[in-house]
Amino acid sequence: MNWTSKAVAASLTALTLLASAAAFAGPKGEVRLLAYEGYADPAWVEEFEKETGITVKVTYVGGVDEQIAKMKASNGKDYDVVTVDTASLKAFADQKLIAPIDKEKLTSAKNLLPDFQPMSNATFGGATYGVPWAWGSLGMVYDKKTFPTAPDSWEVLWDPRFKGKVISLDDANNDINFGAIALGIKDPFNLTDAQLAQVKDKLIALKKNLLTYFAGFDEGTTIWSENDVVLMFSMGELAAINLQKKGFDVGYVIPKEGAVGWLDNLTVSAGTDNTDAAYAWMNFALQKKIGADMAKKYGYGATTDAPQGMDYASRLIWAQNPEDYTRRQAIWNEVKAAN
């Protein structure tokens, strides 16, 4: 082999090595997540960054209203991947805040359990906007010393004996769902004018017992920790888990009237210019081992791994798109402003 051939061979070898490294590293840069607590565990982030070379930046939110406000502020340009609950998914899609899913890039979708494979609740106008990732409920947290037997009805939150000892999630859509369920309305997602008026009055009446509203798991558990609180309309199972970790003897219950069952989806921001990094994170998150770890650490049900101990799915009223999200926000603002 002459020197020219050696040079060509060396160049080809170098190019091959570079190509292999690039294929292993995947898309470079940063992936920006807009998520709820428990959706970007430090161990997962560390593993993902080592595997891909992509840095993860997480912005946590405490509710849907805050999430939409953050997305609207930049038309989604500040984020790449957003976790959106099924009931809000159409509102995000209608406002062009999220983009249709490119299923060819979503190689880990094969890991979804059969019940979640169709993605029908995330499909509008022939396009799929979300991939189911985690599920749970909006149940009740209660103090076991005050309630040796778990409360069996939402009505306990209105009991005057617990004035100033109740806290509640601050979320326009889900609070109205909660009020409707407490009233025994069978379809809390499609309310008539008369039913919305009933729910509004019911939620205003609850304020007599409320210490305060909260947004996010951290704020809710902090308020509980620092005050004489015995009941909470909760964001979900993680609230009870966090309080138990802090040494509080609390339980979690789905009352007899039922509770909203939520399903959060991984979505791609319509404003991202880094879809490769977005899909890299989504494919990583949809691994079965991540789903199992999420269920173990945070108490969420995973769509890739059958959850243990969450045997109340049949008592949940699975979230749907509401009849008028904008109107619900206006009614909720009236509730919070009421004396």
C-alpha positions as CSV (number, residue, x, y, z in Angstrom):
1,M,0.0,0.0,0.0
2,N,1.5,3.4,-1.0
3,W,1.3,6.5,1.0
4,T,-1.7,7.8,-0.9
5,S,-3.6,4.6,-0.2
6,K,-2.6,4.7,3.5
7,A,-3.8,8.3,3.7
8,V,-7.1,7.4,2.1
9,A,-7.5,4.4,4.4
10,A,-6.7,6.5,7.5
11,S,-9.2,9.2,6.4
12,L,-11.9,6.6,5.9
13,T,-11.1,5.1,9.4
14,A,-11.3,8.5,11.0
15,L,-14.6,9.2,9.3
16,T,-16.0,5.8,10.4
17,L,-15.1,6.5,14.0
18,L,-16.6,10.0,13.8
19,A,-19.8,8.6,12.4
20,S,-20.0,5.9,15.0
21,A,-19.5,8.4,17.8
22,A,-22.1,10.7,16.3
23,A,-24.6,7.8,16.1
24,F,-23.9,6.8,19.7
25,A,-24.2,10.3,21.0
26,G,-27.4,11.2,19.2
27,P,-28.6,14.8,18.9
28,K,-26.5,17.3,20.7
29,G,-27.5,20.3,22.7
30,E,-30.1,20.8,25.4
31,V,-33.6,19.4,25.9
32,R,-36.0,21.7,27.8
33,L,-38.8,20.0,29.8
34,L,-41.9,21.6,31.1
35,A,-43.1,19.0,33.6
36,Y,-44.7,18.1,36.9
37,E,-42.7,16.9,39.9
38,G,-41.5,13.3,39.5
39,Y,-41.2,13.5,35.7
40,A,-37.4,14.2,35.6
41,D,-35.8,12.2,38.4
42,P,-32.1,13.1,38.8
43,A,-31.0,9.5,38.2
44,W,-32.9,9.4,34.9
45,V,-31.5,12.8,33.9
46,E,-27.9,11.7,34.7
47,E,-28.4,8.5,32.7
48,F,-29.9,10.3,29.7
49,E,-27.2,12.9,29.6
50,K,-24.4,10.2,29.7
51,E,-26.1,8.2,26.9
52,T,-26.9,11.1,24.6
53,G,-24.7,14.0,25.4
54,I,-27.8,16.2,25.7
55,T,-28.2,18.4,28.7
56,V,-31.6,18.4,30.4
57,K,-33.2,21.6,31.7
58,V,-36.4,21.2,33.7
59,T,-39.0,23.8,34.5
60,Y,-41.6,22.5,37.0
61,V,-45.2,23.6,37.1
62,G,-47.9,23.3,39.7
63,G,-50.9,23.1,37.5
64,V,-52.4,23.4,34.0
65,D,-53.2,27.1,34.3
66,E,-49.5,27.9,35.0
67,Q,-48.4,25.5,32.3
68,I,-50.5,27.2,29.6
69,A,-49.4,30.6,30.7
70,K,-45.7,29.6,30.4
71,M,-46.3,28.1,27.0
72,K,-48.2,31.1,25.7
73,A,-45.5,33.5,26.9
74,S,-43.1,32.3,24.2
75,N,-45.5,30.5,21.9
76,G,-43.7,27.3,23.1
77,K,-40.2,28.5,22.1
78,D,-38.9,28.1,25.6
79,Y,-39.6,24.4,25.8
80,D,-39.1,21.2,23.8
81,V,-41.1,18.5,25.7
82,V,-44.3,19.3,27.7
83,T,-46.2,16.8,29.8
84,V,-49.9,17.6,29.2
85,D,-52.9,15.8,30.8
86,T,-55.5,14.3,28.5
87,A,-58.2,16.8,29.5
88,S,-56.1,19.7,28.5
89,L,-54.5,18.2,25.4
90,K,-57.1,19.5,22.9
91,A,-56.8,23.1,24.3
92,F,-53.0,22.9,23.8
93,A,-53.5,21.6,20.2
94,D,-56.2,24.1,19.4
95,Q,-54.0,27.0,20.5
96,K,-51.1,25.5,18.4
97,L,-48.9,25.2,21.4
98,I,-48.0,21.5,20.7
99,A,-47.2,19.8,17.4
100,P,-48.5,16.4,16.1
101,I,-46.4,13.4,17.1
102,D,-44.1,11.9,14.4
103,K,-44.7,8.3,15.2
104,E,-41.7,7.2,13.0
105,K,-39.4,9.0,15.5
106,L,-41.1,7.5,18.5
107,T,-39.4,4.2,18.5
108,S,-40.2,3.4,22.2
109,A,-44.0,3.6,21.6
110,K,-43.8,-0.2,21.3
111,N,-43.2,-0.3,25.1
112,L,-46.7,1.0,25.9
113,L,-49.1,-1.4,27.5
114,P,-51.9,-2.6,25.1
115,D,-54.5,-0.4,26.8
116,F,-52.5,2.7,25.9
117,Q,-51.3,1.8,22.4
118,P,-54.3,3.3,20.5
119,M,-53.6,6.9,21.8
120,S,-57.2,7.6,20.7
121,N,-57.8,10.2,23.5
122,A,-54.8,12.2,22.1
123,T,-55.9,12.2,18.5
124,F,-57.8,15.1,17.0
125,G,-58.5,15.7,13.3
126,G,-56.5,12.7,12.3
127,A,-53.3,13.8,14.1
128,T,-51.9,12.4,17.4
129,Y,-50.6,15.1,19.8
130,G,-49.6,13.1,22.9
131,V,-48.1,9.9,24.0
132,P,-49.6,8.5,27.3
133,W,-46.9,8.3,30.0
134,A,-48.2,8.4,33.5
135,W,-51.6,8.2,35.3
136,G,-53.1,8.6,38.7
137,S,-56.0,10.3,40.5
138,L,-57.0,13.5,42.2
139,G,-58.0,12.0,45.5
140,M,-58.1,13.0,49.2
141,V,-55.3,13.0,51.6
142,Y,-56.4,12.7,55.3
143,D,-54.7,12.7,58.7
144,K,-55.0,9.3,60.2
145,K,-55.1,10.5,63.8
146,T,-58.1,12.7,63.0
147,F,-59.7,9.9,60.9
148,P,-58.8,6.4,62.2
149,T,-61.2,5.2,59.5
150,A,-60.7,6.8,56.1
151,P,-63.4,9.4,55.1
152,D,-65.7,7.8,52.6
153,S,-67.2,11.0,51.1
154,W,-65.9,14.3,49.7
155,E,-68.6,16.0,51.9
156,V,-66.2,15.8,54.8
157,L,-64.2,18.8,53.3
158,W,-67.3,20.9,53.9
159,D,-67.8,19.7,57.5
160,P,-67.7,22.9,59.7
161,R,-65.7,20.9,62.3
162,F,-62.7,21.3,60.0
163,K,-62.8,25.0,59.4
164,G,-59.3,26.2,58.6
165,K,-58.0,22.7,58.4
166,V,-58.6,22.0,54.7
167,I,-56.4,22.8,51.7
168,S,-57.2,22.4,48.0
169,L,-55.6,22.3,44.7
170,D,-55.7,25.5,42.6
171,D,-56.6,24.3,39.1
172,A,-59.6,25.8,37.2
173,N,-60.6,22.7,35.2
174,N,-60.0,20.1,37.9
175,D,-61.6,22.1,40.7
176,I,-64.7,22.3,38.7
177,N,-64.6,18.6,37.9
178,F,-64.1,18.0,41.7
179,G,-67.0,20.2,42.6
180,A,-69.3,18.4,40.1
181,I,-68.2,15.0,41.4
182,A,-68.8,16.1,45.0
183,L,-72.3,17.1,43.9
184,G,-72.9,13.7,42.4
185,I,-73.1,14.9,38.8
186,K,-72.4,11.9,36.6
187,D,-70.6,13.7,33.8
188,P,-68.4,16.3,35.3
189,F,-66.8,17.2,32.0
190,N,-69.9,18.3,30.1
191,L,-71.8,20.7,32.4
192,T,-74.9,22.7,31.6
193,D,-75.2,26.3,32.6
194,A,-77.3,25.3,35.6
195,Q,-74.8,22.7,36.7
196,L,-71.9,25.2,36.4
197,A,-73.8,27.5,38.6
198,Q,-74.3,24.8,41.2
199,V,-70.6,23.9,41.1
200,K,-69.6,27.5,41.5
201,D,-71.8,27.8,44.6
202,K,-70.4,24.5,46.0
203,L,-66.8,25.7,45.6
204,I,-67.5,29.1,47.1
205,A,-69.1,27.3,50.1
206,L,-65.9,25.3,50.6
207,K,-63.9,28.5,51.2
208,K,-65.5,28.6,54.7
209,N,-63.3,25.7,55.6
210,L,-60.3,26.4,53.4
211,L,-57.0,27.5,54.9
212,T,-55.7,28.2,51.4
213,Y,-55.2,26.9,47.9
214,F,-51.9,25.4,46.7
215,A,-50.2,24.8,43.3
216,G,-47.8,21.9,43.0
217,F,-46.9,19.0,45.2
218,D,-44.2,20.9,47.1
219,E,-46.4,23.8,48.0
220,G,-49.2,21.5,49.1
221,T,-47.0,19.3,51.4
222,T,-45.2,22.4,52.8
223,I,-48.5,24.1,53.8
224,W,-49.6,20.8,55.4
225,S,-46.3,20.5,57.2
226,E,-46.4,24.0,58.7
227,N,-50.1,24.2,59.7
228,D,-52.8,22.2,61.4
229,V,-54.2,20.7,58.3
230,V,-56.1,17.4,58.3
231,L,-57.7,17.2,54.8
232,M,-56.5,17.9,51.3
233,F,-58.1,17.8,47.8
234,S,-54.9,16.5,46.3
235,M,-53.0,16.6,43.0
236,G,-52.5,12.9,43.4
237,E,-50.8,10.0,45.2
238,L,-47.4,11.7,45.4
239,A,-48.8,14.2,47.9
240,A,-49.4,11.4,50.4
241,I,-46.1,9.8,49.7
242,N,-44.2,13.1,50.2
243,L,-46.0,13.7,53.5
244,Q,-45.3,10.1,54.7
245,K,-41.6,10.7,53.9
246,K,-41.7,13.7,56.1
247,G,-43.1,11.6,59.0
248,F,-46.8,12.5,58.8
249,D,-49.3,9.7,59.4
250,V,-51.6,10.3,56.4
251,G,-53.7,8.2,54.1
252,Y,-54.9,8.5,50.6
253,V,-58.5,7.6,49.5
254,I,-60.8,7.7,46.6
255,P,-64.2,8.7,48.1
256,K,-67.4,6.9,47.2
257,E,-68.5,9.6,44.7
258,G,-65.3,8.9,42.7
259,A,-62.4,11.0,41.7
260,V,-60.9,12.3,38.5
261,G,-58.4,9.9,36.9
262,W,-55.7,11.7,35.0
263,L,-53.5,10.6,32.2
264,D,-50.4,12.7,31.4
265,N,-48.9,12.7,27.9
266,L,-45.5,13.5,26.5
267,T,-45.9,16.1,23.8
268,V,-43.6,18.1,21.5
269,S,-43.8,21.9,21.8
270,A,-44.8,23.6,18.6
271,G,-42.2,26.2,19.2
272,T,-39.2,23.9,19.5
273,D,-36.3,24.0,17.0
274,N,-34.8,20.9,18.5
275,T,-37.2,18.0,17.7
276,D,-34.3,15.4,17.7
277,A,-33.5,16.1,21.3
278,A,-37.2,16.1,22.2
279,Y,-37.8,12.7,20.7
280,A,-34.5,11.4,22.3
281,W,-36.0,12.3,25.7
282,M,-39.4,10.8,24.9
283,N,-37.9,7.6,23.7
284,F,-35.8,7.4,26.8
285,A,-38.7,8.1,29.2
286,L,-40.9,5.4,27.5
287,Q,-38.5,2.6,28.5
288,K,-40.1,0.0,30.8
289,K,-37.4,0.5,33.4
290,I,-38.2,4.2,33.7
291,G,-41.9,3.5,34.1
292,A,-41.2,1.0,36.8
293,D,-38.9,3.3,38.6
294,M,-41.4,6.2,38.4
295,A,-44.1,4.0,39.9
296,K,-41.8,2.9,42.8
297,K,-40.5,6.4,43.6
298,Y,-43.4,8.7,43.0
299,G,-46.6,6.5,43.1
300,Y,-47.7,7.3,39.6
301,G,-49.1,4.6,37.4
302,A,-46.9,4.0,34.4
303,T,-48.2,3.3,30.9
304,T,-45.2,1.0,30.2
305,D,-45.3,-1.1,33.4
306,A,-48.3,-2.5,35.3
307,P,-48.5,-0.5,38.6
308,Q,-48.6,-2.3,42.0
309,G,-51.1,-1.3,44.6
310,M,-53.1,1.0,42.4
311,D,-56.3,-1.1,42.4
312,Y,-58.9,1.7,42.3
313,A,-58.8,2.5,38.5
314,S,-62.4,1.2,38.3
315,R,-63.5,4.0,40.7
316,L,-62.0,6.8,38.7
317,I,-63.8,9.0,36.3
318,W,-61.2,9.4,33.5
319,A,-60.6,12.9,32.5
320,Q,-62.0,14.2,29.2
321,N,-61.9,17.5,27.4
322,P,-64.3,19.9,29.2
323,E,-67.2,21.6,27.5
324,D,-65.6,25.1,27.6
325,Y,-62.1,25.5,29.1
326,T,-62.0,29.3,28.8
327,R,-65.4,29.6,30.6
328,R,-64.2,27.3,33.4
329,Q,-61.2,29.5,33.9
330,A,-63.5,32.6,34.2
331,I,-65.7,30.8,36.7
332,W,-62.7,29.6,38.8
333,N,-61.4,33.2,39.0
334,E,-64.9,34.2,40.3
335,V,-64.7,31.5,42.9
336,K,-61.3,32.6,44.1
337,A,-62.4,36.2,44.2
338,A,-65.5,35.5,46.2
339,N,-65.7,36.2,49.9
